[in-house]
Amino acid sequence: MSSLRGYREIVDLLKKGMTIEVQEKIMELREACVTLEDENHLLKKEVKSLDDALRFQGTLEFRSPFYYQKGDASPYCPR
């Protein structure tokens, strides 16, 4: 449910004096917000993880047959 549509439904129900239905719609909107917040948190976490991986990848240089992190003498596995 889009939040704007849900808001309009609540306003219409209030005009009709249907307070129980309004409470149900408010609960639905709260649940939708919690779901969106959870999804947003997971997506931000994934973006940070991918960003960190890209930054790390940018610090590697290939010296056959291994990858080395710039300024580090220990090689990384080529796989």
Secondary structure, 3 states (H helix, E strand, C coil): CCHHHHHHHHHHHHHCCCHHHHHHHHHHHHHHHHHHHHHHHHHHHHHHHHHHHHHHHHCEEEECCEEEECCCCCEECCC
